[in-house]
Amino acid sequence: MKKNLTFFVSVVFTFILSIDAAFSQIKQDKLLFGVAYYDEYMPYERLDKDIKMMKETGINVVRIAESTWSTMEPQEGVFDFSHIDRVLNAMHKAGISVIIGTPTYAVPTWLVKKHPDVLAITNRGPNQYGPRQNMDISNEYFRSAAEKAIRKMLEHIKEHPAITGYQIDNETKSYGTSGPNVQAQFVGYMKNKYPSLDDLNKIFGLDYWSNRINNWDDFPSVNGSINASLNAEFAKFQRSLVTEYLGWQSKIVREYKKPNQFVTQNFDFDWWGHSYGIQPEVDHFAASKVLDISGVDIYHPSQDKLTGLEISFGGDVARSMKGGQNYFVIETEAQGFAEWVPYPKQLRLQAFSHLASGADMVSYWHWHSIHNSAETYWKGLLSHDFEPNPTYEEAKTIGADFKKLSPHLIHLKKKNDVAILFSNEALTAYNSFGPGSYNGILRPMYDALYKMNVGVDFIDPSSTQIEKYKLIVVPALYAAPDSLLVRLNNFVKKGGHIVYTFKSGFSDEHNKVRTLRQPGIVSEACGITYSEFTIPDKVSLKGDPFNVGKEQNKADKWMELLVPTTAKVLAWYDHPQWGTYAAVTQNNYGKGIATYIGFGANSAINDKVLEGAVKNAGLWSKDQELKFPIIVKSGVNQQGKMIHYYFNYSGDNQVFTYPYPKGKNLLTGENIMASAQISLPAWEFTIIEEL
């Protein structure tokens, strides 16, 4: 335990604050179309046949090796790289590039037998062997074995010409690790951050229920804590474990990689049966600093539930991780779950939707369906029979078009005037108390903007680019330092527009409720105050101010009893007791406008409030005349020409008027005149390059 603590203190406190890798210039001259491929899982020999089918599909990159540490190192110090070698050699001969994954997210049996404490202890107790991602990523024995495995593999393959880049680990998170060694590391972290126990007790309110800590040696496990401030700080610490861990792996890989090879990682998202919201266990903006290219895994509903929302959301977050840089979709579905098998034309629609948000690679998990174990029915591009199928045949058209259109579509640059400010700290803090969850507030705000064709970036409190936007949407900023709130006030004062939801500005960065009249510091820009809140019971908005109809004109989840000081009231509550309080307000502050939504709004009301905010910010344009299921995405290509994607996310034919200058349909070669009528059949799309 002492070794672990020394390791953490000496590495994390210096490393995660100063990490700034000298990245090589990665030159990518074509769109990447790929699959994950596991030769180790194959029930019979078929590598040559698989490669032949891949070539027919237009696959030009595969990802290998990240899942099978126990195959590569069957016993400690005994290495077998034959599966990696044969795939590398065969892919190189076929002209297919390879991304090598470091095989560290699933530990081998011999390691657990020798060092059982590599398995994480969580707030649910000790983990058992079997599932992946069950280890303590800070454990010294895990780190030592992982480093040996990475180095041995890279020493063996580093000169292979097939390798285009490296993926470090896989969907990395802290996995809830919180055993005694992690607790010891956390105490060291707290000593460094809060040298005075008196200050710590005061800041975190630990006198409550006799939770006061009077000696560092008495610091209890956070697993049983009832203190929201302490729990939030521990969650932040756990996220820092991920940042440090990925930095550690990146540093090792960079000792071996070539200047033209990239380092990436496949971040995932909060999971609501599919990719949904901001990942609670990872600080994506901090962790991505050690990467050359950000990578993400995006899974989403399909068939009649395909909307493109998750594709767009995941892409916008990924692009924003590195300040607008293009990104890789390292995993997305081909067939996936049974309910995700795509309708005809949907696989194409999905693939080009990724490109429209700025992706330079689309890769399926996975090439082949697996015949046993946990993911038997998470199907790949090929079904269990390994024969061509309709999804595979459609993938051929994608590969052909990617190859043909790469010069026009690669490295699409996007400039957005609207951003959503998210915060990992606010997410953790809000989820301590609710109502509902943070992502359940953020996503409906994003969804409303998406459906009105407003391009969105994501920013967090660390962003240096907040002031470049014209409109910032701020969902449930429950916990935030004074400095951030003052900065947001100044943003409005200088001409910016902000939309806040309820429970914003309520607590400081330690999850401690402010003693000011709420919403605290942002009251200045918002022109409101409140001191009471309640749960709405049959509360509607007076006079249906947003024209959403009786069934939608309701307050939900939460309601703050807003008292305007300088704000204009956009909506009052309609209730015999609460009717004197405002529900939605808008305040002119300096040169800008701050809008505040004081209750849980449904999608119909959200849409109307955000529509008004977009118009007030002067951002309502031709694109906003088009509405879902027609989605438009635009950007500038390498030739400096404007590209417009138009998607039809519905099973019905859609007709719209092309509002831009004369262009060329990149899919057909047809010239498109300004104001031309364009018809999009069900689940189809078009791409127009302005001439």
SVG drawing of the C-alpha trace seen along z (x, -y; Angstrom):
<svg xmlns="http://www.w3.org/2000/svg" viewBox="-56 -47 68 72">
<polyline fill="none" stroke="black" stroke-width="0.4" points="0.0,0.0 2.8,-2.4 4.4,-1.7 1.1,-2.5 0.8,-5.8 4.3,-6.8 3.8,-6.0 0.6,-8.0 1.8,-11.1 5.0,-11.2 3.3,-10.7 -0.2,-12.0 0.2,-15.4 3.0,-16.3 1.9,-14.5 -1.8,-15.2 -1.3,-18.9 1.6,-19.4 1.0,-16.8 1.6,-18.2 2.9,-15.6 4.9,-16.8 2.6,-15.2 3.8,-14.3 2.2,-15.6 -0.1,-12.8 -0.8,-12.9 -4.0,-11.1 -4.9,-11.4 -8.0,-9.2 -11.1,-8.4 -10.7,-5.3 -13.3,-2.6 -12.6,0.2 -13.6,3.1 -12.3,4.7 -10.9,8.1 -10.2,11.0 -8.3,13.9 -8.1,15.4 -11.8,15.9 -12.3,17.6 -13.8,21.2 -11.7,22.2 -9.0,20.9 -10.3,18.2 -7.9,15.2 -7.4,15.2 -11.1,15.3 -11.8,12.6 -9.3,10.3 -10.7,11.0 -14.2,10.1 -12.8,7.0 -11.1,5.8 -14.4,6.3 -16.1,4.1 -13.6,1.3 -12.2,1.9 -8.8,0.1 -8.1,0.4 -8.5,3.0 -8.1,2.8 -6.6,5.8 -5.0,7.1 -6.7,5.0 -8.8,7.8 -6.5,10.9 -3.7,10.4 -4.1,14.0 -3.5,15.2 -0.4,13.1 1.0,13.9 -0.5,17.3 1.8,17.4 3.9,14.8 6.9,13.9 5.9,16.4 4.9,14.5 3.2,15.7 2.7,13.1 1.8,15.5 -1.8,14.2 -0.7,10.6 2.1,11.5 -0.1,13.4 -2.7,10.7 -0.2,7.9 1.6,9.8 -1.7,10.7 -3.1,7.2 0.1,5.6 0.1,7.9 -3.5,6.8 -2.8,3.1 -4.9,2.8 -3.6,0.7 -3.7,1.9 -4.4,0.1 -2.7,2.0 -4.5,1.9 -2.6,2.3 -4.1,5.4 -4.7,4.1 -8.4,3.8 -8.9,7.5 -6.4,9.2 -5.2,12.9 -5.9,15.6 -2.2,16.0 -2.0,12.4 -5.0,12.6 -3.8,15.9 -0.4,14.4 -1.8,11.0 -5.5,11.2 -5.4,7.6 -5.2,6.5 -9.0,7.0 -10.6,3.8 -12.5,3.4 -15.5,1.2 -18.3,-0.1 -20.1,3.2 -17.2,5.3 -14.3,7.2 -14.6,7.9 -14.5,11.5 -12.6,12.8 -14.4,13.1 -15.7,9.8 -13.4,7.4 -12.4,4.0 -12.6,5.5 -9.1,4.4 -7.7,1.5 -5.9,-0.6 -3.6,-2.1 -2.5,1.2 1.3,1.6 1.2,5.3 -1.3,4.6 0.8,1.6 4.0,3.7 2.5,6.6 0.7,4.3 3.9,2.3 5.8,5.5 3.1,6.8 2.9,3.5 6.7,3.2 7.2,6.8 4.5,6.4 5.8,3.1 9.4,4.3 8.2,7.2 6.0,5.3 7.2,1.7 9.0,2.0 6.0,3.6 5.0,1.4 1.2,2.3 0.8,0.3 -0.8,-3.1 -1.4,-3.8 -2.1,-2.7 -5.1,-2.6 -4.3,-2.7 -6.5,-0.5 -10.2,-0.3 -13.1,-2.4 -11.1,-3.2 -12.7,-4.2 -11.9,-3.9 -14.3,-1.0 -15.3,-2.2 -12.0,-1.2 -12.1,-2.3 -10.3,0.3 -7.8,-0.4 -4.9,-1.2 -7.0,-3.7 -8.3,-5.1 -4.7,-5.7 -4.0,-7.4 -7.0,-9.6 -5.9,-10.6 -2.6,-11.7 -4.4,-13.6 -6.6,-15.4 -3.5,-16.2 -1.9,-17.9 -5.1,-19.8 -6.3,-20.7 -3.2,-20.7 -5.4,-22.0 -7.9,-19.5 -9.8,-22.4 -10.2,-23.9 -11.2,-20.6 -13.8,-20.0 -15.3,-23.5 -15.3,-23.4 -16.9,-20.0 -19.3,-20.4 -17.9,-17.3 -19.2,-18.3 -22.6,-17.0 -23.4,-13.7 -20.0,-13.7 -18.2,-13.0 -15.5,-15.4 -11.9,-14.1 -9.5,-15.2 -6.5,-13.1 -5.4,-12.1 -4.8,-8.6 -8.5,-8.4 -9.7,-9.3 -12.5,-6.8 -13.3,-5.0 -15.4,-7.2 -17.4,-4.1 -19.8,-4.7 -19.8,-8.5 -23.1,-10.4 -21.3,-13.7 -22.0,-14.9 -19.0,-17.1 -16.6,-14.3 -18.2,-12.0 -17.9,-14.5 -14.2,-15.1 -13.7,-11.3 -15.4,-11.0 -13.1,-13.8 -10.1,-11.9 -11.3,-8.7 -11.5,-10.6 -7.9,-11.8 -6.9,-8.1 -8.1,-7.6 -6.4,-10.7 -3.1,-9.6 -3.5,-6.0 -4.0,-7.0 -1.1,-9.4 1.1,-6.6 0.2,-4.3 0.6,-7.1 4.1,-7.8 5.1,-4.2 3.7,-3.8 5.4,-7.0 8.8,-5.5 8.1,-3.0 5.8,-4.5 7.0,-6.1 6.5,-9.8 3.7,-9.2 1.8,-6.9 -1.0,-8.2 -2.0,-7.4 -5.8,-7.3 -8.3,-6.0 -11.9,-4.9 -13.9,-6.8 -17.4,-5.8 -20.4,-7.7 -23.0,-7.4 -25.0,-4.3 -28.8,-4.3 -29.2,-1.1 -27.1,-2.9 -24.6,-5.8 -26.4,-8.7 -24.7,-11.4 -21.5,-12.8 -19.4,-9.9 -19.5,-10.4 -16.3,-8.4 -14.0,-10.2 -12.9,-13.8 -12.8,-13.5 -11.2,-16.9 -8.3,-16.3 -7.8,-12.6 -7.7,-13.4 -4.7,-15.7 -2.3,-12.7 -3.8,-11.6 -3.0,-12.6 -6.5,-12.0 -9.6,-11.6 -11.6,-8.4 -15.1,-7.4 -17.5,-4.5 -21.0,-5.4 -24.0,-3.0 -27.5,-4.1 -31.1,-2.9 -31.9,-1.9 -34.8,-0.9 -37.8,-3.3 -35.9,-4.8 -33.0,-6.0 -32.7,-9.8 -29.0,-10.5 -29.0,-12.1 -26.5,-9.9 -24.2,-10.0 -24.3,-13.8 -23.9,-14.1 -21.0,-11.7 -19.3,-13.3 -19.8,-16.8 -18.2,-15.8 -15.4,-14.0 -14.6,-16.9 -14.7,-19.3 -12.3,-17.2 -9.4,-18.6 -10.7,-22.0 -12.4,-21.2 -10.0,-18.6 -11.3,-15.7 -11.8,-12.4 -12.2,-8.7 -15.3,-6.6 -13.4,-3.5 -16.5,-1.5 -20.1,-1.7 -22.7,0.9 -23.0,2.9 -25.8,5.2 -25.3,5.0 -28.2,6.1 -31.2,7.8 -33.2,4.6 -30.5,2.6 -30.2,4.5 -30.5,1.6 -33.2,1.2 -32.0,1.1 -30.1,-2.2 -29.7,-3.0 -26.1,-1.7 -25.1,-4.2 -27.1,-7.0 -25.3,-6.2 -21.8,-6.1 -22.1,-9.5 -23.7,-11.0 -20.5,-10.4 -18.5,-12.1 -20.9,-15.1 -20.0,-15.8 -16.2,-15.7 -15.2,-12.0 -12.3,-10.9 -12.8,-7.2 -15.8,-5.0 -15.1,-1.5 -17.5,1.3 -17.5,3.4 -16.9,5.9 -16.1,7.8 -17.5,11.2 -20.1,12.3 -18.8,14.3 -20.0,17.8 -19.9,18.0 -19.4,16.0 -20.8,12.6 -21.2,10.9 -22.5,13.8 -25.6,11.8 -23.8,8.4 -23.5,9.2 -20.8,7.8 -20.8,6.9 -20.9,10.7 -23.4,12.9 -22.5,16.2 -22.4,18.0 -19.7,15.6 -21.5,15.3 -22.5,12.1 -25.7,10.6 -27.7,7.4 -25.7,5.3 -22.4,6.5 -23.6,5.8 -24.6,2.2 -21.2,1.7 -19.6,2.3 -21.3,-0.8 -20.0,-2.8 -16.5,-1.6 -16.7,-2.5 -18.0,-6.0 -15.5,-6.7 -12.7,-5.9 -14.2,-8.0 -15.2,-11.0 -12.2,-11.1 -10.7,-14.2 -13.9,-16.1 -15.0,-14.8 -11.9,-14.2 -10.9,-16.7 -14.2,-18.6 -13.9,-21.8 -16.8,-23.0 -17.4,-26.4 -20.3,-26.7 -21.6,-29.8 -23.5,-27.8 -22.0,-25.7 -23.2,-23.6 -21.3,-24.1 -21.0,-20.8 -19.2,-20.0 -18.1,-16.7 -18.2,-18.3 -21.8,-19.5 -22.8,-16.1 -21.5,-14.3 -23.0,-17.0 -26.4,-17.1 -26.7,-13.3 -26.2,-13.3 -29.6,-15.0 -31.5,-15.1 -34.3,-15.2 -33.5,-12.7 -30.0,-12.8 -27.7,-15.5 -27.6,-13.8 -31.4,-13.7 -31.3,-17.5 -28.4,-18.0 -29.5,-15.7 -33.0,-17.3 -31.3,-20.7 -28.9,-19.2 -31.7,-17.3 -33.7,-20.5 -30.8,-22.3 -30.0,-19.3 -33.6,-19.0 -33.6,-22.7 -30.3,-22.2 -28.2,-24.4 -24.6,-23.2 -23.2,-22.7 -19.7,-22.5 -19.1,-21.3 -17.1,-23.3 -16.2,-22.7 -15.0,-24.9 -11.4,-24.5 -12.2,-25.9 -10.3,-29.0 -12.7,-29.5 -15.9,-30.3 -16.0,-33.9 -15.9,-33.1 -19.5,-31.8 -22.6,-33.8 -25.0,-31.5 -24.1,-29.2 -26.6,-26.7 -25.9,-25.8 -27.8,-22.7 -27.9,-22.2 -24.7,-23.8 -25.3,-22.8 -21.7,-23.0 -19.3,-25.7 -16.6,-28.0 -17.3,-31.7 -14.8,-32.4 -16.8,-30.5 -20.0,-32.1 -18.4,-35.6 -17.0,-34.7 -20.4,-33.7 -21.9,-36.9 -19.2,-38.8 -19.9,-36.8 -23.4,-38.1 -22.4,-41.6 -20.2,-41.8 -22.9,-40.7 -23.3,-37.0 -26.5,-35.0 -27.0,-32.3 -29.8,-29.9 -29.6,-28.4 -31.8,-25.6 -33.0,-25.2 -30.4,-24.3 -27.7,-26.3 -25.3,-28.3 -26.7,-26.7 -23.5,-25.3 -19.8,-26.1 -17.2,-23.8 -17.2,-21.7 -20.9,-20.9 -21.7,-23.2 -24.9,-25.2 -24.2,-29.0 -25.5,-31.2 -26.6,-33.8 -30.2,-34.2 -30.4,-31.8 -29.4,-31.5 -26.4,-33.2 -23.9,-34.9 -25.8,-34.4 -28.7,-36.4 -26.8,-39.5 -27.0,-38.5 -30.4,-36.7 -32.2,-39.4 -34.1,-37.0 -33.9,-35.6 -35.6,-32.8 -35.4,-31.2 -38.0,-28.4 -38.6,-25.5 -41.0,-22.6 -42.1,-19.6 -44.9,-20.6 -48.2,-18.9 -50.6,-19.7 -48.8,-23.0 -49.1,-24.5 -47.9,-27.7 -50.3,-30.6 -51.9,-31.2 -49.8,-28.6 -47.1,-31.2 -45.1,-29.0 -48.2,-27.7 -47.4,-24.0 -51.0,-22.9 -52.7,-21.9 -51.0,-18.5 -47.5,-19.9 -48.0,-23.2 -46.8,-21.7 -44.1,-22.0 -42.3,-18.8 -39.8,-17.4 -38.9,-20.6 -40.0,-24.2 -38.2,-27.2 -40.4,-30.1 -38.7,-32.8 -39.0,-36.5 -37.9,-38.9 -35.8,-41.9 -34.9,-43.2 -35.9,-40.3 -38.8,-40.1 -41.1,-37.2 -41.7,-34.9 -43.9,-32.5 -45.7,-32.5 -46.8,-29.4 -50.6,-28.8 -51.5,-27.6 -53.7,-29.1 -50.8,-29.4 -47.7,-29.6 -49.2,-31.8 -47.4,-34.9 -44.0,-33.4 -42.2,-33.4 -41.3,-30.1 -39.2,-31.4 -37.4,-34.8 -35.3,-36.8 -33.0,-39.6 -31.0,-42.2 -27.7,-42.5 -25.1,-44.8 -25.1,-44.0 -26.4,-40.4 -29.4,-38.4 -29.7,-35.7 -32.6,-33.3 -33.5,-31.2 -35.8,-28.2 -36.9,-27.6 -38.5,-24.2 -38.2,-20.8 -39.4,-21.6 -40.6,-19.0 -39.2,-18.8 -42.0,-21.0 -41.2,-23.9 -37.5,-23.4 -37.8,-23.7 -39.6,-27.0 -37.3,-28.6 -34.2,-27.6 -35.7,-28.7 -36.2,-32.1 -32.7,-32.2 -31.3,-31.3 -33.3,-34.0 -32.3,-36.6 -28.6,-35.7 -29.1,-36.5 -28.4,-32.9 -31.7,-31.9 -30.8,-31.2 -31.8,-29.2 -30.9,-25.9 -33.4,-26.5 -36.2,-26.7 -35.6,-22.9 -36.8,-20.7 -36.3,-17.2 -36.5,-14.6 -34.5,-16.7 -31.1,-17.3 -28.4,-19.5 -24.7,-19.4 -22.2,-21.7 -18.5,-22.4 -15.5,-23.4 -13.4,-20.8 -9.7,-20.7 -10.3,-22.7 -12.0,-25.5 -15.4,-24.6 -18.5,-24.5 -20.0,-21.0 -23.7,-20.5 -25.0,-17.1 -28.8,-16.6 -30.2,-13.6 -33.7,-12.1 -34.2,-10.3 -37.6,-9.0 -39.4,-6.3 -41.2,-8.8 -40.1,-10.8 -39.1,-14.4 -38.9,-17.4 -37.0,-20.7 -35.6,-23.7 -31.9,-23.9 -31.0,-27.4 -27.4,-27.8 -25.4,-28.8 -25.1,-26.5 -23.4,-23.2 -22.6,-19.7 -24.2,-16.5 -21.1,-14.5 -22.9,-11.2 -24.4,-11.6 -22.3,-14.3 -25.4,-16.3 -25.3,-20.1 -27.7,-21.6 -29.0,-25.1 -29.9,-27.5 -33.5,-27.2 -33.7,-23.7 -36.3,-21.3 -34.6,-18.2 -36.5,-15.0 -35.0,-12.6 -36.5,-9.1 -36.8,-7.3 -33.5,-6.9 -31.5,-8.6 -29.2,-11.6 -27.4,-13.8 -24.1,-15.7 -23.7,-19.0 -20.4,-20.8 -20.8,-24.5 -19.2,-25.5"/>
</svg>
